[in-house]
Amino acid sequence: MWQFEGRQVPKIQTALPGPKARALLDRDEKYMSPSYTRIYPLVCARGSGAVIEDVDGNLFLDFTAGIAVTATGHCHPKVVAAIQDQAAKLLHMSGTDFYYEPQIDLAQKLAELAPGSKPKRVFFTNSGAEALEAGLKLARWHTHRSRAIAFFGAFHGRTYGAMSLSGSKLVHRRGFSPLVPDIHHVAFPRGCQTCATEHSVCTCVKQIEDTVFKRVAPPEEVAAIFVEPIQGEGGYHVPAAGFLPALRALCDKYGMLLVADEVQTGMGRTGKMFAVQHWNVEPDILCLAKGIASGMPLGAIVARGDVMDWPPGSHASTFGGNPVSCRAALATIDLLQSEYIANAAERGEQLRTGLRKLREDFPFITDVRGLGLMTAMDLGKSESDPSPNPELRDAVIQNAFRRGLLLLGCGESAIRFCPPLCITAHQVDAALAILREVLAVRA
């Protein structure tokens, strides 16, 4: 197992990109789809924990986790061992048509972990977008209703059903119509004061009854409400305490399903196994992917047993629940439960405390928010003009990369911090120090 022992991280020893990276970037430009959204010229060679080495030997501190995927860190020895062991036994046999133990083991584990006491069933996919597609199909099948409600700012994926549920950016939709019909969008709460407690009336949910149900979507035709417990690509927005409980009550009132998209929020990232557990809410369908298998392709929906009532052949996946990915997921869950969920909660508090201290010195930081290691920092134009400043956000991300810190953006002008859940206190401090250097240049 490759280690970084005794090596300073970050360590940038070439111009970026270096010569080997530049050669690969030239080939990439020639052969790869232009639809990919690369934001800086990082050509990865190896990874360990929260560290990435590029092809020229430069070392980076990774606060992206491969877009919130490598939950236990890059190449955790226990995950790698599980993958290697399973790869020598059985690579594929398709759980759609046959049986194998790792898939059954993982289904049982997820069903038992999912919030709520009611029995659960699991359907496996390859990705988060596929999990949302499966959730939409199942909701329509079970309820015999066609419509769905989703939120502005949400990102659920780029396949047609998931794209139709999304309401994040025009680039995801432009030129791809017609989309899946009968999906209606409403505002996601951002700083709503009327749903600050679980017992107050939530106007963010009341708008659905007062506008959508009265004007465009009869409630008896709505199959489900799809929601990210914390919006991801939309800006890492955490709703007030009363929002999700009110949404659950609304679904119960009208016989609709509540579908929680925990593709990014799930698997320990917020300091609990699933983000809905912060609000004691039980969804009818839970969509998972990203961190579930520490980098192996895997997604799932976990639904109440009485909801997952579709018949054989109504939905399937050739590779979903691949035995190697399932073994990686089982190893991942063991590590999350034993140490990394608790670490995510602790390091997240440390990170937000540090970012708030930066805000005292750099007033163009307009907000710091998040739960666990799902944290965001908004950048505005100035202390007197807090309007979004995406140009500054992008410049900070680029300059952080040049200093060896990997970051991503989200929302209008936010920097997101989603490192592997194994991140250490020292690494959080190192990232904050680099960020201070970058912000000081822009001040």
BALUMLO-261845 format. One record per residue: x, z, y of N, C-alpha, C in turn. Coordinates in steps of 0.05 Angstrom, whole numbers, padded with zeros to 5 digits, always signed. Atoms other than C-alpha are relative to their C-alpha. Layout:
BEGIN
XZYXZYXZY;...
END
This chain:
BEGIN
+00017+00000-00024+00000+00000+00000+00018+00000+00025;-00016+00003-00025+00028-00022+00067-00007+00023+00019;+00003-00023-00018+00038+00036+00116+00014-00006+00027;-00013+00002-00026+00058+00044+00189+00017+00024+00006;-00015-00025-00004+00098+00108+00178+00025-00005+00016;-00025+00002-00016+00152+00117+00230+00000-00023+00020;+00001+00022-00019+00129+00057+00272-00019+00006+00022;+00016-00005-00023+00103+00064+00342-00024-00019+00002;+00024+00017-00003+00032+00039+00353-00015+00009+00025;-00005+00029+00001+00016+00000+00395+00030-00006+00004;-00027+00010-00005+00081-00040+00396-00002-00031+00003;+00001+00028-00006+00082-00109+00429+00029-00010+00004;-00028+00009-00001+00148-00145+00416+00004-00029+00006;-00001+00028-00008+00131-00217+00434-00019-00005+00022;+00021+00009-00018+00093-00254+00486-00025-00004-00017;+00025+00003+00015+00019-00258+00466-00014-00026+00010;-00006-00001+00029+00005-00301+00429+00030-00007-00005;-00028+00006+00008+00073-00303+00394+00002-00028-00013;-00004+00027+00010+00103-00366+00364-00016-00007-00026;+00015+00005+00024+00072-00359+00295-00030-00001+00005;+00029+00001-00007+00004-00343+00325-00007-00026+00014;+00006+00025-00015+00008-00403+00372-00003-00023-00019;+00002+00022+00019+00020-00450+00313-00026+00001-00015;+00025-00003+00014-00040-00422+00277-00024-00006+00018;+00021+00005-00019-00083-00425+00339-00004-00030+00004;+00002+00029-00003-00067-00499+00346-00015-00013-00023;+00014+00010+00023-00090-00512+00275-00030+00009+00000;+00027-00010-00003-00152-00469+00287-00016-00018+00019;+00013+00017-00020-00169-00511+00348-00008-00027-00012;+00005+00027+00012-00166-00574+00306-00022+00001-00021;+00017+00000+00024-00207-00552+00245-00024+00019+00001;+00022-00020+00001-00253-00493+00262-00023-00007+00018;+00024+00004-00016-00323-00495+00290+00004+00012+00028;-00002-00011-00027-00325-00487+00366-00021+00022+00006;+00020-00020-00005-00384-00440+00358+00010+00029-00001;-00011-00027+00002-00339-00380+00343+00006+00011+00027;-00002-00012-00027-00332-00330+00400+00026+00017+00001;-00025-00015-00002-00258-00310+00400+00005+00006+00030;-00003-00008-00028-00242-00272+00464+00029+00004+00008;-00028+00000-00007-00166-00265+00459+00015-00009-00025;-00014+00014+00022-00112-00298+00416+00014+00019-00019;-00011-00018+00020-00103-00245+00362-00002-00014-00027;-00001+00012+00027-00082-00275+00295+00010+00022-00019;-00005-00024+00016-00085-00218+00245+00015-00007-00026;-00014+00003+00025-00038-00211+00186-00006+00022-00020;+00004-00023+00017-00048-00141+00159-00014+00022+00016;+00012-00023-00013-00085-00077+00174+00002+00025-00017;+00001-00026+00014-00083-00003+00156-00012+00020+00018;+00014-00020-00016-00129+00051+00181-00011-00013+00025;+00009+00010-00026-00140+00037+00255+00021-00018+00013;-00022+00016-00011-00079-00008+00263-00001-00029-00012;-00001+00029+00007-00074-00085+00261+00028-00010+00007;-00024+00014-00006-00009-00124+00255-00005-00030+00001;+00004+00029-00001-00009-00196+00278+00022-00015-00014;-00019+00016+00016+00030-00253+00247+00028+00001+00012;-00027-00002-00012+00088-00241+00296+00011+00028+00000;-00010-00027+00003+00096-00168+00279-00009+00019+00022;+00011-00018-00021+00059-00139+00340-00020+00019-00012;+00018-00020+00011+00021-00075+00326-00021+00007+00021;+00022-00005-00018-00047-00062+00357-00017+00024-00010;+00019-00021+00006-00092-00001+00360-00028-00012+00001;+00025+00015+00004-00160-00027+00335-00024+00018+00007;+00025-00013-00007-00221-00001+00371-00024-00019-00003;+00022+00018+00006-00265-00057+00344-00009+00002-00029;+00006-00002+00028-00263-00045+00269-00012-00025-00011;+00011+00025+00009-00276-00118+00258-00030-00003+00007;+00028-00001-00010-00341-00112+00299-00015+00021-00016;+00013-00023+00012-00359-00043+00271-00004-00003-00030;+00003+00005+00028-00347-00063+00199+00018+00018-00017;-00019-00014+00017-00285-00029+00172-00003+00031+00004;+00007-00028-00006-00317+00040+00171+00021+00020-00008;-00021-00018+00009-00263+00074+00130+00028-00008+00008;-00025+00010-00008-00208+00037+00164+00008-00025-00015;-00010+00024+00014-00170-00026+00145+00014+00008-00026;-00014-00002+00025-00151-00028+00072+00003+00029-00009;-00003-00028+00010-00166+00045+00054+00008-00001-00030;-00010+00001+00027-00129+00058-00011-00022+00004-00021;+00021-00005+00020-00191+00084-00047-00020-00024-00002;+00017+00023+00000-00233+00024-00026+00015-00024-00014;-00016+00021+00012-00177-00024-00045+00002+00004-00031;-00002-00005+00028-00169+00010-00113-00026-00007-00014;+00026+00007+00012-00244+00003-00127-00004-00030-00002;+00002+00029+00000-00242-00071-00108+00018-00012-00022;-00018+00010+00020-00181-00084-00152-00009+00006-00028;+00010-00007+00027-00210-00047-00211-00024-00018-00008;+00023+00016+00007-00276-00084-00208+00007-00030-00002;-00008+00028+00000-00243-00152-00194+00012-00008-00027;-00012+00005+00027-00207-00146-00261-00020+00001-00022;+00020-00003+00020-00272-00132-00297-00022-00021+00002;+00022+00019-00003-00328-00175-00268-00002-00007+00030;+00002+00009-00027-00328-00217-00204-00028-00006+00008;+00026+00009-00007-00397-00245-00207-00017-00005-00025;+00019+00008+00021-00459-00251-00251-00028-00003+00012;+00025+00003-00015-00515-00253-00198-00021+00021-00008;+00019-00021+00005-00557-00191-00194-00029-00009+00003;+00027+00011-00001-00617-00235-00180-00011-00005-00029;+00009+00008+00027-00620-00256-00254+00010+00017-00022;-00011-00017+00020-00578-00206-00291+00004+00028+00010;-00004-00027-00007-00559-00133-00291+00029+00007-00002;-00026-00012+00003-00494-00096-00278+00000+00027+00014;+00001-00028-00008-00479-00023-00267+00006+00005+00029;-00006-00007-00028-00446-00023-00197-00024-00005+00018;+00023+00006-00017-00508-00055-00167-00022+00022-00003;+00019-00021+00005-00554-00004-00200+00009+00027+00012;-00011-00025-00012-00508+00054-00179-00004+00000+00030;+00001+00001-00029-00507+00031-00107-00030+00001+00009;+00029-00001-00008-00583+00019-00104-00010+00029-00002;+00009-00028+00002-00595+00090-00129+00012+00017+00022;-00013-00016-00022-00544+00119-00079-00014-00005+00026;+00012+00006-00026-00576+00083-00020-00029+00010+00001;+00028-00010+00001-00647+00100-00042-00001+00030+00004;+00000-00029-00003-00629+00173-00046+00010+00009+00027;-00010-00007-00026-00592+00173+00020-00019-00006+00023;+00018+00010-00022-00646+00137+00061-00018+00023+00009;+00017-00022-00011-00687+00183+00107-00027+00001-00013;+00027-00003+00010-00751+00211+00080-00001+00007-00030;+00002-00009+00028-00775+00240+00014-00014-00020-00018;+00015+00020+00016-00816+00180-00009+00019-00017-00016;-00018+00017+00017-00786+00138-00066+00006-00026+00015;-00009+00024-00013-00746+00078-00043+00010-00020-00020;-00011+00021+00015-00725+00011-00070+00019-00016+00018;-00021+00014-00015-00666-00034-00050+00001-00029-00007;-00006+00028+00004-00656-00108-00041+00027-00006+00014;-00027+00006-00010-00584-00133-00031+00003-00028+00012;-00006+00026-00014-00560-00188+00016+00030-00002+00004;-00028+00004-00006-00493-00215+00040+00007+00010+00028;-00007-00005-00028-00499-00198+00114-00024+00014+00014;+00021-00012-00015-00539-00164+00168-00022-00019+00007;+00021+00020-00006-00576-00227+00189-00018-00004-00024;+00017+00003+00024-00599-00236+00117-00017+00024-00005;+00016-00024+00003-00622-00164+00115-00024-00001+00018;+00023+00003-00018-00665-00177+00176-00020-00021-00009;+00018+00020+00011-00693-00240+00145-00016+00011-00022;+00015-00012+00022-00711-00201+00083-00020+00020+00010;+00018-00020-00011-00742-00146+00125-00025-00014+00012;+00023+00015-00012-00786-00197+00162-00018-00011-00022;+00016+00011+00022-00808-00231+00098-00016+00022-00014;+00013-00021+00014-00824-00165+00064-00023+00012+00017;+00021-00011-00017-00863-00139+00124-00025-00018+00001;+00023+00018+00000-00906-00201+00126-00014+00000-00027;+00012+00000+00026-00917-00200+00051-00017+00025-00004;+00014-00025+00007-00936-00127+00046-00025+00004+00017;+00022-00006-00017-00982-00124+00106-00020-00023+00001;+00017+00024-00002-01012-00195+00100-00006-00006+00030;+00003+00005-00028-01001-00199+00175+00024-00018+00009;-00020+00020-00007-00961-00252+00213+00018+00008+00023;-00015-00005-00025-00938-00222+00279+00020+00023-00003;-00020-00021-00001-00879-00178+00296+00007+00005+00029;-00008-00008-00027-00855-00140+00357+00029+00008-00001;-00029-00007-00002-00782-00134+00378+00005+00005+00030;-00006-00010-00027-00745-00114+00441+00020-00018+00014;-00020+00013-00017-00709-00148+00498+00026+00015-00002;-00026-00012+00003-00635-00136+00492+00009+00003-00029;-00007-00003+00028-00638-00133+00416+00016-00024-00011;-00013+00022+00015-00591-00173+00372-00003+00007-00030;+00005-00004+00028-00612-00181+00300+00014-00021-00018;-00014+00021+00016-00571-00242+00278-00006-00028+00010;+00002+00028-00010-00566-00317+00285-00014-00019-00019;+00017+00017+00017-00606-00344+00226-00028+00000+00013;+00024+00005-00016-00676-00367+00246-00018+00023+00004;+00017-00024-00003-00717-00305+00232+00013+00021+00017;-00015-00020-00015-00664-00258+00258+00004-00009+00029;-00003+00010-00027-00652-00303+00319-00026+00002+00015;+00026-00001-00013-00726-00304+00334-00007+00029+00007;+00004-00028-00006-00727-00228+00332+00018+00009+00023;-00020-00008-00020-00667-00224+00379-00010-00007+00028;+00006+00005-00028-00675-00220+00454+00023+00007+00018;-00024-00009-00013-00604-00213+00477+00011-00020+00020;-00013+00020-00017-00572-00277+00504-00012-00027-00005;+00011+00027+00003-00597-00347+00517+00017-00018-00018;-00017+00017+00017-00536-00377+00482-00007+00002-00029;+00008-00002+00028-00564-00351+00416-00024-00018-00006;+00025+00014+00004-00628-00390+00426+00000-00029+00011;+00001+00026-00014-00614-00449+00472+00006-00023-00020;-00004+00024+00016-00623-00516+00436-00009+00003-00029;+00007-00004+00028-00650-00486+00371-00030+00002-00006;+00029-00002+00004-00725-00486+00381-00010-00024-00017;+00017-00023-00001-00776-00483+00352+00009+00023-00017;-00007-00024+00014-00764-00412+00331-00024+00009-00017;+00022-00012+00016-00805-00369+00283-00022+00009+00019;+00021-00007-00019-00873-00361+00317-00010+00029-00004;+00015-00025+00001-00914-00298+00332+00019+00024+00000;-00018-00023-00005-00855-00253+00351-00001+00005+00030;+00004-00008-00028-00867-00215+00416+00020+00020+00009;-00021-00017-00009-00815-00180+00458-00010+00018+00023;+00006-00020-00021-00821-00117+00501+00026+00013+00009;-00024-00013-00011-00772-00077+00543+00009+00023-00017;-00012-00023+00013-00725-00028+00509+00005+00021+00020;-00003-00021-00021-00722+00040+00544+00029+00004+00007;-00027-00007-00010-00660+00051+00586-00003+00021+00022;+00002-00022-00019-00660+00119+00620-00029+00007+00006;+00028-00006-00004-00735+00127+00612-00004+00031+00002;+00003-00029-00003-00753+00196+00639-00026+00011-00012;+00026-00010+00011-00824+00200+00612+00001+00004-00030;-00002-00006+00028-00799+00200+00540+00025+00017-00006;-00024-00016+00002-00745+00251+00551-00003+00022-00021;+00004-00019+00022-00776+00298+00500-00019-00012-00020;+00016+00012+00021-00811+00285+00435-00030+00005+00005;+00028-00008-00004-00876+00316+00461-00013-00013+00024;+00011+00013-00023-00885+00275+00524-00009-00028-00007;+00009+00027+00005-00921+00209+00528+00022-00020+00007;-00021+00019-00004-00872+00152+00521-00011-00026+00012;+00011+00024-00013-00889+00097+00571+00012-00025-00011;-00013+00023+00012-00839+00051+00537-00015-00010-00024;+00016+00008+00023-00883+00051+00475-00029-00005+00009;+00028+00004-00009-00949+00057+00513-00004-00029+00011;+00003+00028-00010-00934-00012+00544-00008-00019-00022;+00007+00017+00022-00942-00042+00475-00031+00001-00003;+00029-00002+00003-01013-00015+00470-00014-00012+00024;+00014+00007-00024-01031-00028+00542+00003-00030+00008;-00004+00028-00007-01003-00099+00548+00000-00018-00024;-00002+00019+00023-00983-00132+00483-00025+00000-00017;+00024-00001+00017-01042-00108+00442-00025-00009+00014;+00024+00007-00014-01092-00123+00496+00001-00029+00010;-00002+00027-00012-01065-00191+00519+00009-00022-00019;-00011+00022+00015-01026-00229+00467+00001+00004-00030;-00004-00005+00029-01022-00195+00398-00019+00021-00010;+00018-00020+00011-01082-00162+00365+00015+00019-00020;-00015-00018+00017-01054-00099+00331-00005-00004-00030;+00006+00004+00028-01089-00116+00266+00015-00025-00012;-00016+00023+00009-01045-00179+00263+00030+00005+00000;-00028-00006-00003-00979-00144+00275+00010+00013-00026;-00011-00010+00025-00939-00133+00211+00019+00023+00005;-00021-00020-00003-00881-00092+00239+00011-00001+00029;-00016-00002-00023-00841-00069+00298+00029+00003-00009;-00029+00000+00006-00766-00084+00293+00015+00013+00023;-00014-00013-00021-00719-00038+00330+00028+00009-00009;-00027-00012+00004-00645-00020+00334-00003+00029+00012;+00002-00027-00010-00644+00056+00340+00017+00004+00025;-00017+00003-00024-00587+00045+00389+00006-00029+00003;-00006+00029-00003-00581-00025+00418+00030-00005-00002;-00028+00007+00005-00516-00057+00396+00011-00020+00020;-00010+00021-00018-00498-00124+00428-00012+00003+00028;+00014-00002-00026-00548-00108+00483+00012+00020+00019;-00013-00018-00019-00503-00053+00511+00004+00028-00010;-00003-00027+00010-00500+00008+00465-00018+00020+00015;+00019-00017-00015-00562+00037+00498-00013+00020-00020;+00012-00022+00016-00586+00104+00469-00027+00007+00012;+00026-00006-00012-00660+00115+00478-00004+00030+00003;+00006-00028-00004-00689+00181+00502-00014+00011-00026;+00008-00013+00025-00712+00232+00450-00027-00008-00010;+00027+00005+00009-00785+00213+00449-00006-00028-00009;+00006+00028+00005-00779+00138+00439-00005-00006-00029;+00003+00007+00028-00769+00130+00364-00023+00015-00013;+00024-00014+00011-00819+00185+00345-00026-00013+00010;+00024+00012-00010-00870+00152+00391-00005-00027-00013;+00003+00026+00013-00856+00084+00359-00010+00004-00029;+00010-00006+00027-00866+00115+00290-00030+00006+00000;+00028-00007-00002-00932+00144+00312-00018-00024+00006;+00015+00025-00007-00955+00077+00341-00004-00017-00026;+00003+00015+00025-00940+00042+00275-00020+00013-00019;+00019-00014+00018-00978+00095+00236-00029-00004+00009;+00027+00002-00012-01037+00089+00283-00013-00027-00007;+00011+00027+00004-01045+00014+00271+00007-00012-00027;-00006+00010+00027-01020+00007+00200+00023-00020+00000;-00023+00018-00002-00956-00030+00221+00024+00014-00013;-00025-00011+00011-00887-00021+00189+00020+00003+00023;-00023-00004-00018-00828+00007+00227+00025-00009-00014;-00024+00011+00012-00765-00033+00212+00024+00008+00017;-00023-00009-00015-00700+00000+00234+00024-00018-00007;-00025+00016+00004-00641-00048+00243+00024+00018+00004;-00023-00018-00001-00583-00002+00226+00025-00015-00009;-00024+00016+00007-00534-00059+00214+00025+00010+00013;-00023-00010-00015-00488-00032+00268+00000+00030+00002;+00001-00028-00005-00513+00039+00276+00002+00016-00026;+00000-00014+00025-00515+00057+00202+00027+00006-00012;-00025-00007+00015-00463+00083+00152+00019+00017+00016;-00016-00020-00012-00439+00141+00193+00010-00004+00028;-00013+00006-00026-00421+00107+00258-00008+00019+00022;+00010-00017-00022-00464+00152+00302+00004+00030-00005;-00004-00028+00006-00442+00217+00269-00021+00010-00020;+00018-00005+00022-00499+00216+00218+00000-00025-00017;+00000+00023+00018-00507+00170+00158-00016-00023+00012;+00017+00020-00013-00564+00134+00194-00008+00010+00027;+00005-00008-00027-00578+00135+00268-00028+00012+00003;+00027-00011-00002-00653+00148+00258-00001+00030-00006;+00000-00028+00007-00634+00216+00231+00004+00018+00024;-00002-00015-00025-00617+00238+00302-00027+00007+00011;+00027-00004-00010-00692+00234+00316-00020+00008-00022;+00017-00008+00022-00719+00255+00248-00022-00020-00005;+00020+00021+00004-00754+00188+00240+00006-00014-00026;-00002+00015+00026-00767+00154+00173-00011-00028+00003;+00010+00028-00002-00772+00078+00178-00012-00008-00027;+00011+00011+00025-00811+00038+00127+00020-00018-00013;-00021+00018+00010-00754-00012+00120+00025+00006+00017;-00026-00006-00012-00681+00003+00135+00019-00023-00006;-00018+00023+00004-00634-00056+00146+00029+00008+00004;-00027-00008+00000-00560-00046+00131+00019-00023-00004;-00022+00019+00005-00494-00085+00131+00025+00011+00013;-00025-00008-00014-00428-00083+00170+00016+00021-00015;-00017-00020+00011-00397-00016+00152-00006+00009-00029;+00009-00010+00026-00431-00009+00084+00021-00003-00021;-00020+00005+00021-00372-00037+00044+00028-00003+00012;-00027-00001-00012-00312-00028+00092+00014-00027+00002;-00012+00026-00004-00302-00102+00101-00008-00021-00020;+00011+00019+00020-00331-00133+00038-00027-00010+00009;+00026+00010-00008-00392-00178+00049-00023+00012-00015;+00022-00014+00013-00454-00137+00035-00020+00009+00021;+00022-00011-00017-00521-00121+00066-00022+00009-00019;+00022-00010+00017-00585-00088+00042-00024+00007+00017;+00023-00014-00012-00655-00068+00059-00008+00021-00020;+00010-00023+00016-00680-00001+00035-00028+00006+00010;+00028-00002-00008-00755+00004+00036-00015+00020-00018;+00017-00017+00016-00808+00052+00013-00009-00015-00025;+00007+00013+00025-00825+00038-00059-00027-00014+00001;+00026+00012-00001-00898+00023-00043+00000-00024+00019;-00002+00023-00018-00876-00026+00012+00014-00023-00014;-00014+00021+00014-00827-00065-00031-00016-00008-00025;+00019+00007+00021-00883-00095-00072-00002-00030-00005;+00000+00029+00005-00865-00169-00072+00006-00006-00029;-00003+00006+00029-00866-00203-00140+00027-00014-00006;-00025+00014+00008-00807-00233-00179+00000-00029+00010;-00003+00028-00010-00781-00297-00148-00008-00003+00029;+00009+00003-00028-00811-00283-00079+00023+00001+00020;-00024-00001-00017-00742-00268-00051+00024+00006-00019;-00023-00003+00017-00672-00271-00081+00025-00006+00016;-00026+00005-00012-00598-00277-00066+00021-00004-00022;-00020+00005+00021-00544-00308-00110+00023+00020+00001;-00023-00017-00002-00487-00266-00083-00006+00028+00011;+00007-00027-00010-00524-00206-00052+00003+00021-00021;-00005-00020+00020-00502-00143-00087+00021-00008-00020;-00023+00008+00017-00439-00175-00116+00013+00025-00011;-00011-00024+00012-00406-00125-00164+00025+00011+00015;-00024-00010-00014-00340-00122-00125-00008+00013+00027;+00009-00012-00025-00376-00110-00059-00014+00027-00005;+00014-00025+00006-00419-00056-00092+00020+00022-00005;-00020-00021+00005-00358-00019-00117+00014+00008+00026;-00011-00007-00026-00328-00023-00047-00019+00018+00016;+00019-00017-00014-00392+00006-00019-00002+00028-00011;+00001-00026+00013-00394+00063-00069+00024+00017+00009;-00023-00014-00009-00323+00082-00050-00002+00007+00030;+00004-00004-00029-00340+00075+00024-00018+00024+00005;+00019-00022-00004-00400+00122+00019+00012+00027-00008;-00013-00025+00008-00359+00175-00018+00019+00009+00023;-00018-00008-00021-00307+00174+00038-00016+00008+00025;+00016-00007-00023-00360+00175+00093-00011+00029-00003;+00012-00027+00004-00394+00236+00062+00020+00022+00000;-00019-00021+00003-00331+00274+00048+00015+00007+00026;-00015-00007-00024-00297+00267+00116-00006-00017+00024;+00000+00018-00023-00310+00207+00160-00024+00002+00018;+00023-00003-00018-00380+00220+00185+00005+00023+00019;-00007-00023-00017-00358+00288+00211+00021-00008+00021;-00021+00009-00018-00297+00256+00241-00011-00018+00022;+00013+00018-00020-00340+00203+00276-00013+00016+00022;+00013-00017-00020-00380+00258+00310+00021+00013+00019;-00021-00014-00016-00317+00296+00333+00015-00019+00018;-00016+00019-00015-00277+00236+00355-00017-00013+00022;+00017+00012-00020-00337+00207+00391-00003+00018+00024;+00001-00019-00022-00344+00270+00433+00026+00000+00016;-00026+00001-00013-00270+00268+00448+00002-00025+00017;-00002+00025-00015-00274+00195+00469-00017+00000+00025;+00018+00000-00023-00334+00204+00515+00009+00020+00021;-00011-00019-00020-00303+00266+00547+00023-00013+00015;-00022+00013-00013-00241+00225+00561-00009-00022+00019;+00011+00022-00017-00281+00166+00589-00013+00011+00025;+00013-00013-00024-00320+00213+00635+00022+00009+00020;-00022-00008-00018-00254+00239+00662+00011-00025+00015;-00008+00025-00013-00233+00167+00676-00020-00008+00022;+00021+00007-00020-00299+00157+00713+00004+00016+00026;-00006-00016-00024-00279+00213+00761+00021-00013+00017;-00021+00013-00015-00218+00173+00781-00005-00029+00007;+00006+00029-00004-00247+00103+00777-00030-00003+00003;+00030-00001-00004-00317+00103+00809-00014-00026-00006;+00014+00024+00008-00330+00031+00789-00008+00002-00030;+00012-00006+00025-00343+00061+00720-00027+00013+00005;+00027-00008-00009-00418+00068+00727-00015+00016-00021;+00014-00015+00021-00438+00098+00660+00017+00003-00025;-00012-00005+00026-00412+00128+00595-00022+00010-00018;+00022-00008+00018-00459+00134+00536+00007-00005-00029;-00004+00006+00028-00464+00134+00461-00005+00024-00018;+00001-00020+00020-00468+00174+00397+00022-00005-00020;-00021+00005+00019-00410+00185+00350+00020-00020+00010;-00019+00021-00008-00362+00127+00350-00015-00026+00005;+00014+00023-00011-00413+00080+00380-00004+00007+00029;-00002-00009-00028-00395+00089+00453+00005-00024+00018;-00003+00022-00020-00398+00045+00515+00006+00011+00027;-00006-00006-00028-00372+00046+00586-00007-00024+00017;+00008+00021-00018-00405+00005+00640+00019-00002+00024;-00016+00004-00023-00364-00026+00696-00017-00014+00022;+00014+00012-00023-00394-00041+00765+00020-00012+00019;-00017+00014-00020-00368-00077+00826+00016+00020+00018;-00014-00020-00016-00351-00015+00867-00017+00025+00000;+00015-00024-00002-00373+00056+00881-00026-00004+00015;+00024+00005-00016-00422+00031+00933-00018-00022-00012;+00015+00022+00013-00444-00029+00890+00003+00002-00030;-00003-00004+00029-00456-00008+00818-00012-00023-00017;+00012+00023+00016-00486-00076+00798+00021-00009-00021;-00018+00008+00022-00457-00104+00733+00023-00018+00009;-00024+00015-00008-00387-00133+00738+00013-00011-00026;-00012+00010+00026-00374-00175+00675+00028-00011+00004;-00027+00011-00004-00312-00207+00706+00020+00023-00002;-00018-00022+00002-00279-00139+00713+00001+00010-00029;+00001-00008+00028-00302-00119+00643+00018-00018-00017;-00015+00019+00015-00271-00182+00614+00030+00002+00006;-00028-00003-00008-00206-00172+00653+00012+00025-00013;-00009-00025+00012-00200-00101+00628+00006-00004-00030;-00003+00005+00028-00209-00124+00556+00025-00016-00005;-00024+00017+00003-00156-00178+00564+00026+00016+00005;-00024-00015-00006-00106-00131+00596+00006+00022-00020;-00004-00020+00021-00118-00078+00544+00013-00013-00025;-00012+00015+00023-00102-00131+00490+00030-00004+00005;-00029+00004-00007-00036-00146+00526+00016+00025-00004;-00014-00026+00004-00019-00072+00520-00003+00010-00028;+00002-00008+00027-00038-00069+00447-00025+00016-00008;+00025-00013+00007-00109-00041+00449-00022-00021-00003;+00021+00020+00006-00165-00082+00417-00027+00012+00007;+00027-00008-00009-00233-00076+00451-00019-00024+00000;+00020+00020-00002-00298-00115+00454-00020+00007+00022;+00021-00005-00019-00353-00123+00505-00027+00001-00013;+00028+00002+00008-00428-00115+00499-00017+00003+00025;+00018-00002-00022-00488-00118+00545+00010-00017+00024;-00007+00015-00023-00480-00143+00616+00029+00004+00009;-00027-00005-00009-00415-00109+00634+00012+00025-00012;-00010-00024+00014-00400-00056+00583+00023-00006-00018;-00021+00000+00021-00338-00043+00541-00010+00018-00022;+00009-00017+00022-00356-00019+00472+00025+00011-00015;-00021-00013+00016-00314+00029+00431-00012+00006-00027;+00010-00003+00027-00327+00023+00357+00023+00000-00021;-00024+00000+00018-00262+00041+00321-00008+00008-00029;+00005-00011+00027-00257+00056+00246-00006+00030+00002;+00008-00029+00000-00287+00124+00230+00022+00018-00008;-00023-00016+00007-00219+00147+00206+00019+00004+00024;-00017-00003-00023-00191+00145+00277+00008+00029+00005;-00011-00027-00004-00148+00205+00295-00003+00008+00029;+00001-00011-00027-00149+00250+00356+00023-00012+00016;-00023+00012-00014-00079+00223+00374-00006-00029+00008;+00006+00028-00006-00103+00151+00370-00021-00002+00022;+00019+00001-00022-00163+00166+00415+00014+00005+00026;-00015-00006-00024-00116+00197+00466+00017-00024+00009;-00017+00024-00006-00070+00136+00461-00017-00022+00012;+00017+00021-00011-00128+00089+00474-00008+00007+00028;+00008-00009-00027-00151+00130+00534+00023-00004+00020;-00023+00003-00017-00080+00128+00562+00004-00029+00008;-00003+00028-00006-00076+00053+00556-00022-00009+00019;+00022+00008-00017-00144+00045+00587+00004+00010+00029;-00006-00010-00027-00123+00088+00646+00020-00018+00014;-00020+00019-00011-00063+00042+00657-00013-00026+00009;+00013+00025-00006-00107-00019+00656-00019+00003+00024;+00019-00004-00022-00160+00010+00702+00015+00005+00027;-00015-00005-00025-00107+00033+00752+00009-00026+00013;-00008+00026-00011-00084-00039+00760-00023-00013+00014;+00024+00012-00011-00156-00059+00775-00012+00016+00023;+00013-00018-00021-00172-00001+00822+00005-00010+00028;
END
